[in-house]
Amino acid sequence: MKIISMKEMIRGLDVSSTTLYNWIDTDMPVERRDPNLFNDKSLKWVIANKPDKKDLATKMMEKSNV
C-alpha cells in the first residue's frame, strides 16, 4: 500500500486543501496515524464519491501502482 501525502493529493486531484479537508470530514478514509496521509482506500473513495475527479484519481492509482 502506497502512502500519498496531502501535497500529492492536492496536485493529483487538482483540488484545494480546503476541499480535501471537507472530504475528510465527510468520511474520506485517511491513514490512522496521520490524517494528512492517504492511501488506496482514499483514492477509491474519490472514485466512488466524486465523479468529476474520477479520471484524476484513476490516473493517480495507475501511477502509484495501487
mmCIF file as Biopython writes it, N, C-alpha, C and O atoms, coordinates in Angstrom:
data_model
#
loop_
_atom_site.group_PDB
_atom_site.id
_atom_site.type_symbol
_atom_site.label_atom_id
_atom_site.label_alt_id
_atom_site.label_comp_id
_atom_site.label_asym_id
_atom_site.label_entity_id
_atom_site.label_seq_id
_atom_site.pdbx_PDB_ins_code
_atom_site.Cartn_x
_atom_site.Cartn_y
_atom_site.Cartn_z
_atom_site.occupancy
_atom_site.B_iso_or_equiv
_atom_site.auth_seq_id
_atom_site.auth_asym_id
_atom_site.pdbx_PDB_model_num
ATOM 1   N N  . MET A ? 1  ? 0.848   -1.179 0.000   1.0 0.0 1  A 1 
ATOM 2   C CA . MET A ? 1  ? 0.000   0.000  0.000   1.0 0.0 1  A 1 
ATOM 3   C C  . MET A ? 1  ? 0.889   1.236  0.000   1.0 0.0 1  A 1 
ATOM 4   O O  . MET A ? 1  ? 1.745   1.406  0.868   1.0 0.0 1  A 1 
ATOM 5   N N  . LYS A ? 2  ? 0.670   2.086  -0.984  1.0 0.0 2  A 1 
ATOM 6   C CA . LYS A ? 2  ? 1.438   3.317  -1.086  1.0 0.0 2  A 1 
ATOM 7   C C  . LYS A ? 2  ? 0.785   4.410  -0.255  1.0 0.0 2  A 1 
ATOM 8   O O  . LYS A ? 2  ? -0.436  4.566  -0.249  1.0 0.0 2  A 1 
ATOM 9   N N  . ILE A ? 3  ? 1.617   5.156  0.439   1.0 0.0 3  A 1 
ATOM 10  C CA . ILE A ? 3  ? 1.155   6.301  1.211   1.0 0.0 3  A 1 
ATOM 11  C C  . ILE A ? 3  ? 1.267   7.544  0.327   1.0 0.0 3  A 1 
ATOM 12  O O  . ILE A ? 3  ? 2.289   7.767  -0.323  1.0 0.0 3  A 1 
ATOM 13  N N  . ILE A ? 4  ? 0.212   8.338  0.313   1.0 0.0 4  A 1 
ATOM 14  C CA . ILE A ? 4  ? 0.149   9.541  -0.514  1.0 0.0 4  A 1 
ATOM 15  C C  . ILE A ? 4  ? 0.053   10.750 0.407   1.0 0.0 4  A 1 
ATOM 16  O O  . ILE A ? 4  ? -0.773  10.784 1.320   1.0 0.0 4  A 1 
ATOM 17  N N  . SER A ? 5  ? 0.893   11.729 0.163   1.0 0.0 5  A 1 
ATOM 18  C CA . SER A ? 5  ? 0.892   12.924 1.016   1.0 0.0 5  A 1 
ATOM 19  C C  . SER A ? 5  ? -0.231  13.875 0.620   1.0 0.0 5  A 1 
ATOM 20  O O  . SER A ? 5  ? -0.823  13.755 -0.453  1.0 0.0 5  A 1 
ATOM 21  N N  . MET A ? 6  ? -0.505  14.807 1.497   1.0 0.0 6  A 1 
ATOM 22  C CA . MET A ? 6  ? -1.509  15.837 1.251   1.0 0.0 6  A 1 
ATOM 23  C C  . MET A ? 6  ? -1.148  16.614 -0.018  1.0 0.0 6  A 1 
ATOM 24  O O  . MET A ? 6  ? -2.015  16.887 -0.849  1.0 0.0 6  A 1 
ATOM 25  N N  . LYS A ? 7  ? 0.112   16.963 -0.163  1.0 0.0 7  A 1 
ATOM 26  C CA . LYS A ? 7  ? 0.575   17.728 -1.317  1.0 0.0 7  A 1 
ATOM 27  C C  . LYS A ? 7  ? 0.337   16.959 -2.622  1.0 0.0 7  A 1 
ATOM 28  O O  . LYS A ? 7  ? -0.106  17.539 -3.614  1.0 0.0 7  A 1 
ATOM 29  N N  . GLU A ? 8  ? 0.630   15.654 -2.619  1.0 0.0 8  A 1 
ATOM 30  C CA . GLU A ? 8  ? 0.396   14.827 -3.807  1.0 0.0 8  A 1 
ATOM 31  C C  . GLU A ? 8  ? -1.092  14.750 -4.147  1.0 0.0 8  A 1 
ATOM 32  O O  . GLU A ? 8  ? -1.463  14.788 -5.320  1.0 0.0 8  A 1 
ATOM 33  N N  . MET A ? 9  ? -1.933  14.644 -3.137  1.0 0.0 9  A 1 
ATOM 34  C CA . MET A ? 9  ? -3.378  14.581 -3.371  1.0 0.0 9  A 1 
ATOM 35  C C  . MET A ? 9  ? -3.890  15.891 -3.956  1.0 0.0 9  A 1 
ATOM 36  O O  . MET A ? 9  ? -4.697  15.883 -4.885  1.0 0.0 9  A 1 
ATOM 37  N N  . ILE A ? 10 ? -3.432  17.003 -3.424  1.0 0.0 10 A 1 
ATOM 38  C CA . ILE A ? 10 ? -3.869  18.313 -3.909  1.0 0.0 10 A 1 
ATOM 39  C C  . ILE A ? 10 ? -3.476  18.488 -5.375  1.0 0.0 10 A 1 
ATOM 40  O O  . ILE A ? 10 ? -4.288  18.919 -6.193  1.0 0.0 10 A 1 
ATOM 41  N N  . ARG A ? 11 ? -2.236  18.155 -5.699  1.0 0.0 11 A 1 
ATOM 42  C CA . ARG A ? 11 ? -1.764  18.295 -7.082  1.0 0.0 11 A 1 
ATOM 43  C C  . ARG A ? 11 ? -2.435  17.283 -8.007  1.0 0.0 11 A 1 
ATOM 44  O O  . ARG A ? 11 ? -2.898  17.632 -9.092  1.0 0.0 11 A 1 
ATOM 45  N N  . GLY A ? 12 ? -2.480  16.040 -7.572  1.0 0.0 12 A 1 
ATOM 46  C CA . GLY A ? 12 ? -3.008  14.980 -8.418  1.0 0.0 12 A 1 
ATOM 47  C C  . GLY A ? 12 ? -4.487  15.104 -8.718  1.0 0.0 12 A 1 
ATOM 48  O O  . GLY A ? 12 ? -4.932  14.777 -9.817  1.0 0.0 12 A 1 
ATOM 49  N N  . LEU A ? 13 ? -5.253  15.577 -7.738  1.0 0.0 13 A 1 
ATOM 50  C CA . LEU A ? 13 ? -6.700  15.701 -7.915  1.0 0.0 13 A 1 
ATOM 51  C C  . LEU A ? 13 ? -7.124  17.107 -8.309  1.0 0.0 13 A 1 
ATOM 52  O O  . LEU A ? 13 ? -8.296  17.350 -8.598  1.0 0.0 13 A 1 
ATOM 53  N N  . ASP A ? 14 ? -6.173  18.029 -8.319  1.0 0.0 14 A 1 
ATOM 54  C CA . ASP A ? 14 ? -6.441  19.418 -8.682  1.0 0.0 14 A 1 
ATOM 55  C C  . ASP A ? 14 ? -7.549  20.010 -7.812  1.0 0.0 14 A 1 
ATOM 56  O O  . ASP A ? 14 ? -8.546  20.533 -8.309  1.0 0.0 14 A 1 
ATOM 57  N N  . VAL A ? 15 ? -7.340  19.910 -6.495  1.0 0.0 15 A 1 
ATOM 58  C CA . VAL A ? 15 ? -8.282  20.465 -5.519  1.0 0.0 15 A 1 
ATOM 59  C C  . VAL A ? 15 ? -7.514  21.324 -4.518  1.0 0.0 15 A 1 
ATOM 60  O O  . VAL A ? 15 ? -6.287  21.261 -4.440  1.0 0.0 15 A 1 
ATOM 61  N N  . SER A ? 16 ? -8.239  22.111 -3.771  1.0 0.0 16 A 1 
ATOM 62  C CA . SER A ? 16 ? -7.614  22.915 -2.720  1.0 0.0 16 A 1 
ATOM 63  C C  . SER A ? 16 ? -7.520  22.093 -1.437  1.0 0.0 16 A 1 
ATOM 64  O O  . SER A ? 16 ? -8.172  21.059 -1.296  1.0 0.0 16 A 1 
ATOM 65  N N  . SER A ? 17 ? -6.712  22.564 -0.523  1.0 0.0 17 A 1 
ATOM 66  C CA . SER A ? 17 ? -6.605  21.874 0.765   1.0 0.0 17 A 1 
ATOM 67  C C  . SER A ? 17 ? -7.929  21.953 1.516   1.0 0.0 17 A 1 
ATOM 68  O O  . SER A ? 17 ? -8.284  21.026 2.244   1.0 0.0 17 A 1 
ATOM 69  N N  . THR A ? 18 ? -8.654  23.041 1.350   1.0 0.0 18 A 1 
ATOM 70  C CA . THR A ? 18 ? -9.959  23.187 1.998   1.0 0.0 18 A 1 
ATOM 71  C C  . THR A ? 18 ? -10.920 22.114 1.501   1.0 0.0 18 A 1 
ATOM 72  O O  . THR A ? 18 ? -11.636 21.501 2.294   1.0 0.0 18 A 1 
ATOM 73  N N  . THR A ? 19 ? -10.935 21.886 0.194   1.0 0.0 19 A 1 
ATOM 74  C CA . THR A ? 19 ? -11.796 20.848 -0.373  1.0 0.0 19 A 1 
ATOM 75  C C  . THR A ? 19 ? -11.414 19.483 0.170   1.0 0.0 19 A 1 
ATOM 76  O O  . THR A ? 19 ? -12.279 18.688 0.537   1.0 0.0 19 A 1 
ATOM 77  N N  . LEU A ? 20 ? -10.121 19.214 0.220   1.0 0.0 20 A 1 
ATOM 78  C CA . LEU A ? 20 ? -9.659  17.923 0.716   1.0 0.0 20 A 1 
ATOM 79  C C  . LEU A ? 20 ? -10.054 17.725 2.182   1.0 0.0 20 A 1 
ATOM 80  O O  . LEU A ? 20 ? -10.475 16.633 2.563   1.0 0.0 20 A 1 
ATOM 81  N N  . TYR A ? 21 ? -9.925  18.759 3.001   1.0 0.0 21 A 1 
ATOM 82  C CA . TYR A ? 21 ? -10.340 18.664 4.412   1.0 0.0 21 A 1 
ATOM 83  C C  . TYR A ? 21 ? -11.855 18.452 4.518   1.0 0.0 21 A 1 
ATOM 84  O O  . TYR A ? 21 ? -12.314 17.719 5.394   1.0 0.0 21 A 1 
ATOM 85  N N  . ASN A ? 22 ? -12.625 19.083 3.641   1.0 0.0 22 A 1 
ATOM 86  C CA . ASN A ? 22 ? -14.075 18.860 3.653   1.0 0.0 22 A 1 
ATOM 87  C C  . ASN A ? 22 ? -14.403 17.409 3.323   1.0 0.0 22 A 1 
ATOM 88  O O  . ASN A ? 22 ? -15.299 16.820 3.929   1.0 0.0 22 A 1 
ATOM 89  N N  . TRP A ? 23 ? -13.678 16.829 2.360   1.0 0.0 23 A 1 
ATOM 90  C CA . TRP A ? 23 ? -13.891 15.417 2.020   1.0 0.0 23 A 1 
ATOM 91  C C  . TRP A ? 23 ? -13.544 14.523 3.197   1.0 0.0 23 A 1 
ATOM 92  O O  . TRP A ? 23 ? -14.241 13.544 3.465   1.0 0.0 23 A 1 
ATOM 93  N N  . ILE A ? 24 ? -12.465 14.856 3.902   1.0 0.0 24 A 1 
ATOM 94  C CA . ILE A ? 24 ? -12.079 14.065 5.089   1.0 0.0 24 A 1 
ATOM 95  C C  . ILE A ? 24 ? -13.188 14.128 6.123   1.0 0.0 24 A 1 
ATOM 96  O O  . ILE A ? 24 ? -13.499 13.122 6.761   1.0 0.0 24 A 1 
ATOM 97  N N  . ASP A ? 25 ? -13.787 15.298 6.296   1.0 0.0 25 A 1 
ATOM 98  C CA . ASP A ? 25 ? -14.888 15.459 7.249   1.0 0.0 25 A 1 
ATOM 99  C C  . ASP A ? 25 ? -16.132 14.685 6.834   1.0 0.0 25 A 1 
ATOM 100 O O  . ASP A ? 25 ? -16.982 14.378 7.670   1.0 0.0 25 A 1 
ATOM 101 N N  . THR A ? 26 ? -16.243 14.365 5.536   1.0 0.0 26 A 1 
ATOM 102 C CA . THR A ? 26 ? -17.394 13.592 5.072   1.0 0.0 26 A 1 
ATOM 103 C C  . THR A ? 26 ? -17.004 12.135 4.835   1.0 0.0 26 A 1 
ATOM 104 O O  . THR A ? 26 ? -17.464 11.508 3.881   1.0 0.0 26 A 1 
ATOM 105 N N  . ASP A ? 27 ? -16.169 11.613 5.697   1.0 0.0 27 A 1 
ATOM 106 C CA . ASP A ? 27 ? -15.825 10.187 5.755   1.0 0.0 27 A 1 
ATOM 107 C C  . ASP A ? 27 ? -14.843 9.684  4.711   1.0 0.0 27 A 1 
ATOM 108 O O  . ASP A ? 27 ? -14.829 8.485  4.431   1.0 0.0 27 A 1 
ATOM 109 N N  . MET A ? 28 ? -14.036 10.528 4.135   1.0 0.0 28 A 1 
ATOM 110 C CA . MET A ? 28 ? -12.964 10.045 3.264   1.0 0.0 28 A 1 
ATOM 111 C C  . MET A ? 28 ? -11.935 9.335  4.133   1.0 0.0 28 A 1 
ATOM 112 O O  . MET A ? 28 ? -11.475 9.911  5.119   1.0 0.0 28 A 1 
ATOM 113 N N  . PRO A ? 29 ? -11.557 8.095  3.796   1.0 0.0 29 A 1 
ATOM 114 C CA . PRO A ? 29 ? -10.590 7.380  4.632   1.0 0.0 29 A 1 
ATOM 115 C C  . PRO A ? 29 ? -9.192  7.996  4.538   1.0 0.0 29 A 1 
ATOM 116 O O  . PRO A ? 29 ? -8.752  8.409  3.465   1.0 0.0 29 A 1 
ATOM 117 N N  . VAL A ? 30 ? -8.515  8.048  5.663   1.0 0.0 30 A 1 
ATOM 118 C CA . VAL A ? 30 ? -7.143  8.542  5.746   1.0 0.0 30 A 1 
ATOM 119 C C  . VAL A ? 30 ? -6.333  7.558  6.577   1.0 0.0 30 A 1 
ATOM 120 O O  . VAL A ? 30 ? -6.890  6.659  7.206   1.0 0.0 30 A 1 
ATOM 121 N N  . GLU A ? 31 ? -5.031  7.732  6.574   1.0 0.0 31 A 1 
ATOM 122 C CA . GLU A ? 31 ? -4.174  6.895  7.412   1.0 0.0 31 A 1 
ATOM 123 C C  . GLU A ? 31 ? -4.451  7.220  8.874   1.0 0.0 31 A 1 
ATOM 124 O O  . GLU A ? 31 ? -4.550  8.390  9.243   1.0 0.0 31 A 1 
ATOM 125 N N  . ARG A ? 32 ? -4.574  6.213  9.692   1.0 0.0 32 A 1 
ATOM 126 C CA . ARG A ? 32 ? -4.903  6.426  11.102  1.0 0.0 32 A 1 
ATOM 127 C C  . ARG A ? 32 ? -3.852  7.217  11.854  1.0 0.0 32 A 1 
ATOM 128 O O  . ARG A ? 32 ? -4.177  8.026  12.723  1.0 0.0 32 A 1 
ATOM 129 N N  . ARG A ? 33 ? -2.610  6.986  11.525  1.0 0.0 33 A 1 
ATOM 130 C CA . ARG A ? 33 ? -1.556  7.646  12.297  1.0 0.0 33 A 1 
ATOM 131 C C  . ARG A ? 33 ? -1.406  9.127  11.965  1.0 0.0 33 A 1 
ATOM 132 O O  . ARG A ? 33 ? -0.836  9.886  12.749  1.0 0.0 33 A 1 
ATOM 133 N N  . ASP A ? 34 ? -1.920  9.544  10.797  1.0 0.0 34 A 1 
ATOM 134 C CA . ASP A ? 34 ? -1.800  10.941 10.394  1.0 0.0 34 A 1 
ATOM 135 C C  . ASP A ? 34 ? -2.907  11.269 9.394   1.0 0.0 34 A 1 
ATOM 136 O O  . ASP A ? 34 ? -2.908  10.730 8.287   1.0 0.0 34 A 1 
ATOM 137 N N  . PRO A ? 35 ? -3.839  12.132 9.753   1.0 0.0 35 A 1 
ATOM 138 C CA . PRO A ? 35 ? -4.942  12.450 8.839   1.0 0.0 35 A 1 
ATOM 139 C C  . PRO A ? 35 ? -4.516  13.238 7.603   1.0 0.0 35 A 1 
ATOM 140 O O  . PRO A ? 35 ? -5.352  13.519 6.744   1.0 0.0 35 A 1 
ATOM 141 N N  . ASN A ? 36 ? -3.248  13.600 7.490   1.0 0.0 36 A 1 
ATOM 142 C CA . ASN A ? 36 ? -2.747  14.280 6.300   1.0 0.0 36 A 1 
ATOM 143 C C  . ASN A ? 36 ? -2.075  13.313 5.334   1.0 0.0 36 A 1 
ATOM 144 O O  . ASN A ? 36 ? -1.449  13.734 4.361   1.0 0.0 36 A 1 
ATOM 145 N N  . LEU A ? 37 ? -2.206  12.012 5.605   1.0 0.0 37 A 1 
ATOM 146 C CA . LEU A ? 37 ? -1.681  10.987 4.713   1.0 0.0 37 A 1 
ATOM 147 C C  . LEU A ? 37 ? -2.837  10.152 4.188   1.0 0.0 37 A 1 
ATOM 148 O O  . LEU A ? 37 ? -3.816  9.911  4.894   1.0 0.0 37 A 1 
ATOM 149 N N  . PHE A ? 38 ? -2.713  9.717  2.950   1.0 0.0 38 A 1 
ATOM 150 C CA . PHE A ? 38 ? -3.784  8.996  2.283   1.0 0.0 38 A 1 
ATOM 151 C C  . PHE A ? 38 ? -3.244  7.691  1.717   1.0 0.0 38 A 1 
ATOM 152 O O  . PHE A ? 38 ? -2.031  7.487  1.655   1.0 0.0 38 A 1 
ATOM 153 N N  . ASN A ? 39 ? -4.163  6.796  1.297   1.0 0.0 39 A 1 
ATOM 154 C CA . ASN A ? 39 ? -3.764  5.521  0.722   1.0 0.0 39 A 1 
ATOM 155 C C  . ASN A ? 39 ? -4.727  5.135  -0.394  1.0 0.0 39 A 1 
ATOM 156 O O  . ASN A ? 39 ? -5.513  5.964  -0.855  1.0 0.0 39 A 1 
ATOM 157 N N  . ASP A ? 40 ? -4.667  3.881  -0.828  1.0 0.0 40 A 1 
ATOM 158 C CA . ASP A ? 40 ? -5.521  3.427  -1.923  1.0 0.0 40 A 1 
ATOM 159 C C  . ASP A ? 40 ? -7.005  3.520  -1.579  1.0 0.0 40 A 1 
ATOM 160 O O  . ASP A ? 40 ? -7.827  3.754  -2.465  1.0 0.0 40 A 1 
ATOM 161 N N  . LYS A ? 41 ? -7.355  3.341  -0.319  1.0 0.0 41 A 1 
ATOM 162 C CA . LYS A ? 41 ? -8.755  3.466  0.090   1.0 0.0 41 A 1 
ATOM 163 C C  . LYS A ? 41 ? -9.258  4.897  -0.123  1.0 0.0 41 A 1 
ATOM 164 O O  . LYS A ? 41 ? -10.420 5.112  -0.468  1.0 0.0 41 A 1 
ATOM 165 N N  . SER A ? 42 ? -8.379  5.858  0.083   1.0 0.0 42 A 1 
ATOM 166 C CA . SER A ? 42 ? -8.738  7.260  -0.144  1.0 0.0 42 A 1 
ATOM 167 C C  . SER A ? 42 ? -9.048  7.503  -1.615  1.0 0.0 42 A 1 
ATOM 168 O O  . SER A ? 42 ? -10.041 8.150  -1.948  1.0 0.0 42 A 1 
ATOM 169 N N  . LEU A ? 43 ? -8.199  6.985  -2.486  1.0 0.0 43 A 1 
ATOM 170 C CA . LEU A ? 43 ? -8.429  7.167  -3.925  1.0 0.0 43 A 1 
ATOM 171 C C  . LEU A ? 43 ? -9.683  6.427  -4.381  1.0 0.0 43 A 1 
ATOM 172 O O  . LEU A ? 43 ? -10.425 6.931  -5.224  1.0 0.0 43 A 1 
ATOM 173 N N  . LYS A ? 44 ? -9.922  5.252  -3.838  1.0 0.0 44 A 1 
ATOM 174 C CA . LYS A ? 44 ? -11.139 4.513  -4.190  1.0 0.0 44 A 1 
ATOM 175 C C  . LYS A ? 44 ? -12.374 5.281  -3.732  1.0 0.0 44 A 1 
ATOM 176 O O  . LYS A ? 44 ? -13.400 5.267  -4.413  1.0 0.0 44 A 1 
ATOM 177 N N  . TRP A ? 45 ? -12.286 5.947  -2.589  1.0 0.0 45 A 1 
ATOM 178 C CA . TRP A ? 45 ? -13.390 6.771  -2.090  1.0 0.0 45 A 1 
ATOM 179 C C  . TRP A ? 45 ? -13.658 7.917  -3.066  1.0 0.0 45 A 1 
ATOM 180 O O  . TRP A ? 45 ? -14.810 8.210  -3.384  1.0 0.0 45 A 1 
ATOM 181 N N  . VAL A ? 46 ? -12.590 8.565  -3.541  1.0 0.0 46 A 1 
ATOM 182 C CA . VAL A ? 46 ? -12.749 9.662  -4.501  1.0 0.0 46 A 1 
ATOM 183 C C  . VAL A ? 46 ? -13.433 9.149  -5.767  1.0 0.0 46 A 1 
ATOM 184 O O  . VAL A ? 46 ? -14.349 9.792  -6.280  1.0 0.0 46 A 1 
ATOM 185 N N  . ILE A ? 47 ? -12.998 8.001  -6.271  1.0 0.0 47 A 1 
ATOM 186 C CA . ILE A ? 47 ? -13.594 7.426  -7.482  1.0 0.0 47 A 1 
ATOM 187 C C  . ILE A ? 47 ? -15.079 7.157  -7.277  1.0 0.0 47 A 1 
ATOM 188 O O  . ILE A ? 47 ? -15.886 7.417  -8.169  1.0 0.0 47 A 1 
ATOM 189 N N  . ALA A ? 48 ? -15.438 6.643  -6.120  1.0 0.0 48 A 1 
ATOM 190 C CA . ALA A ? 48 ? -16.841 6.292  -5.850  1.0 0.0 48 A 1 
ATOM 191 C C  . ALA A ? 48 ? -17.721 7.498  -5.532  1.0 0.0 48 A 1 
ATOM 192 O O  . ALA A ? 48 ? -18.915 7.483  -5.832  1.0 0.0 48 A 1 
ATOM 193 N N  . ASN A ? 49 ? -17.155 8.537  -4.934  1.0 0.0 49 A 1 
ATOM 194 C CA . ASN A ? 49 ? -17.976 9.634  -4.419  1.0 0.0 49 A 1 
ATOM 195 C C  . ASN A ? 49 ? -17.818 10.978 -5.131  1.0 0.0 49 A 1 
ATOM 196 O O  . ASN A ? 49 ? -18.631 11.881 -4.931  1.0 0.0 49 A 1 
ATOM 197 N N  . LYS A ? 50 ? -16.805 11.115 -5.939  1.0 0.0 50 A 1 
ATOM 198 C CA . LYS A ? 50 ? -16.559 12.393 -6.633  1.0 0.0 50 A 1 
ATOM 199 C C  . LYS A ? 50 ? -16.375 12.123 -8.127  1.0 0.0 50 A 1 
ATOM 200 O O  . LYS A ? 50 ? -15.245 12.060 -8.613  1.0 0.0 50 A 1 
ATOM 201 N N  . PRO A ? 51 ? -17.480 11.964 -8.854  1.0 0.0 51 A 1 
ATOM 202 C CA . PRO A ? 51 ? -17.389 11.597 -10.274 1.0 0.0 51 A 1 
ATOM 203 C C  . PRO A ? 51 ? -16.578 12.573 -11.123 1.0 0.0 51 A 1 
ATOM 204 O O  . PRO A ? 51 ? -15.973 12.164 -12.114 1.0 0.0 51 A 1 
ATOM 205 N N  . ASP A ? 52 ? -16.555 13.843 -10.758 1.0 0.0 52 A 1 
ATOM 206 C CA . ASP A ? 52 ? -15.793 14.816 -11.534 1.0 0.0 52 A 1 
ATOM 207 C C  . ASP A ? 52 ? -14.280 14.654 -11.356 1.0 0.0 52 A 1 
ATOM 208 O O  . ASP A ? 52 ? -13.507 15.174 -12.161 1.0 0.0 52 A 1 
ATOM 209 N N  . LYS A ? 53 ? -13.858 13.949 -10.326 1.0 0.0 53 A 1 
ATOM 210 C CA . LYS A ? 53 ? -12.424 13.709 -10.068 1.0 0.0 53 A 1 
ATOM 211 C C  . LYS A ? 53 ? -12.029 12.256 -10.311 1.0 0.0 53 A 1 
ATOM 212 O O  . LYS A ? 53 ? -10.899 11.856 -10.031 1.0 0.0 53 A 1 
ATOM 213 N N  . LYS A ? 54 ? -12.969 11.472 -10.835 1.0 0.0 54 A 1 
ATOM 214 C CA . LYS A ? 54 ? -12.739 10.041 -11.046 1.0 0.0 54 A 1 
ATOM 215 C C  . LYS A ? 54 ? -11.531 9.776  -11.947 1.0 0.0 54 A 1 
ATOM 216 O O  . LYS A ? 54 ? -10.692 8.934  -11.626 1.0 0.0 54 A 1 
ATOM 217 N N  . ASP A ? 55 ? -11.440 10.481 -13.059 1.0 0.0 55 A 1 
ATOM 218 C CA . ASP A ? 55 ? -10.334 10.266 -14.000 1.0 0.0 55 A 1 
ATOM 219 C C  . ASP A ? 55 ? -8.980  10.593 -13.369 1.0 0.0 55 A 1 
ATOM 220 O O  . ASP A ? 55 ? -8.011  9.856  -13.552 1.0 0.0 55 A 1 
ATOM 221 N N  . LEU A ? 56 ? -8.919  11.692 -12.631 1.0 0.0 56 A 1 
ATOM 222 C CA . LEU A ? 56 ? -7.658  12.073 -11.988 1.0 0.0 56 A 1 
ATOM 223 C C  . LEU A ? 56 ? -7.255  11.055 -10.918 1.0 0.0 56 A 1 
ATOM 224 O O  . LEU A ? 56 ? -6.078  10.710 -10.805 1.0 0.0 56 A 1 
ATOM 225 N N  . ALA A ? 57 ? -8.217  10.575 -10.137 1.0 0.0 57 A 1 
ATOM 226 C CA . ALA A ? 57 ? -7.926  9.583  -9.109  1.0 0.0 57 A 1 
ATOM 227 C C  . ALA A ? 57 ? -7.480  8.268  -9.735  1.0 0.0 57 A 1 
ATOM 228 O O  . ALA A ? 57 ? -6.586  7.601  -9.214  1.0 0.0 57 A 1 
ATOM 229 N N  . THR A ? 58 ? -8.098  7.896  -10.845 1.0 0.0 58 A 1 
ATOM 230 C CA . THR A ? 58 ? -7.704  6.675  -11.545 1.0 0.0 58 A 1 
ATOM 231 C C  . THR A ? 58 ? -6.272  6.789  -12.057 1.0 0.0 58 A 1 
ATOM 232 O O  . THR A ? 58 ? -5.500  5.835  -11.956 1.0 0.0 58 A 1 
ATOM 233 N N  . LYS A ? 59 ? -5.914  7.940  -12.602 1.0 0.0 59 A 1 
ATOM 234 C CA . LYS A ? 59 ? -4.545  8.164  -13.061 1.0 0.0 59 A 1 
ATOM 235 C C  . LYS A ? 59 ? -3.558  8.077  -11.908 1.0 0.0 59 A 1 
ATOM 236 O O  . LYS A ? 59 ? -2.470  7.521  -12.057 1.0 0.0 59 A 1 
ATOM 237 N N  . MET A ? 60 ? -3.936  8.628  -10.755 1.0 0.0 60 A 1 
ATOM 238 C CA . MET A ? 60 ? -3.061  8.550  -9.585  1.0 0.0 60 A 1 
ATOM 239 C C  . MET A ? 60 ? -2.860  7.105  -9.149  1.0 0.0 60 A 1 
ATOM 240 O O  . MET A ? 60 ? -1.754  6.712  -8.778  1.0 0.0 60 A 1 
ATOM 241 N N  . MET A ? 61 ? -3.931  6.311  -9.193  1.0 0.0 61 A 1 
ATOM 242 C CA . MET A ? 61 ? -3.818  4.909  -8.808  1.0 0.0 61 A 1 
ATOM 243 C C  . MET A ? 61 ? -2.894  4.157  -9.772  1.0 0.0 61 A 1 
ATOM 244 O O  . MET A ? 61 ? -2.069  3.350  -9.344  1.0 0.0 61 A 1 
ATOM 245 N N  . GLU A ? 62 ? -3.034  4.423  -11.057 1.0 0.0 62 A 1 
ATOM 246 C CA . GLU A ? 62 ? -2.183  3.769  -12.049 1.0 0.0 62 A 1 
ATOM 247 C C  . GLU A ? 62 ? -0.728  4.188  -11.873 1.0 0.0 62 A 1 
ATOM 248 O O  . GLU A ? 62 ? 0.179   3.362  -11.974 1.0 0.0 62 A 1 
ATOM 249 N N  . LYS A ? 63 ? -0.513  5.446  -11.616 1.0 0.0 63 A 1 
ATOM 250 C CA . LYS A ? 63 ? 0.843   5.973  -11.465 1.0 0.0 63 A 1 
ATOM 251 C C  . LYS A ? 63 ? 1.535   5.365  -10.243 1.0 0.0 63 A 1 
ATOM 252 O O  . LYS A ? 63 ? 2.728   5.064  -10.284 1.0 0.0 63 A 1 
ATOM 253 N N  . SER A ? 64 ? 0.792   5.190  -9.176  1.0 0.0 64 A 1 
ATOM 254 C CA . SER A ? 64 ? 1.395   4.652  -7.949  1.0 0.0 64 A 1 
ATOM 255 C C  . SER A ? 64 ? 1.277   3.135  -7.854  1.0 0.0 64 A 1 
ATOM 256 O O  . SER A ? 64 ? 1.688   2.537  -6.860  1.0 0.0 64 A 1 
ATOM 257 N N  . ASN A ? 65 ? 0.713   2.514  -8.897  1.0 0.0 65 A 1 
ATOM 258 C CA . ASN A ? 65 ? 0.548   1.054  -8.928  1.0 0.0 65 A 1 
ATOM 259 C C  . ASN A ? 65 ? -0.241  0.522  -7.744  1.0 0.0 65 A 1 
ATOM 260 O O  . ASN A ? 65 ? 0.105   -0.505 -7.159  1.0 0.0 65 A 1 
ATOM 261 N N  . VAL A ? 66 ? -1.299  1.231  -7.402  1.0 0.0 66 A 1 
ATOM 262 C CA . VAL A ? 66 ? -2.146  0.832  -6.279  1.0 0.0 66 A 1 
ATOM 263 C C  . VAL A ? 66 ? -3.143  -0.188 -6.761  1.0 0.0 66 A 1 
ATOM 264 O O  . VAL A ? 66 ? -3.963  -0.668 -5.978  1.0 0.0 66 A 1 
#
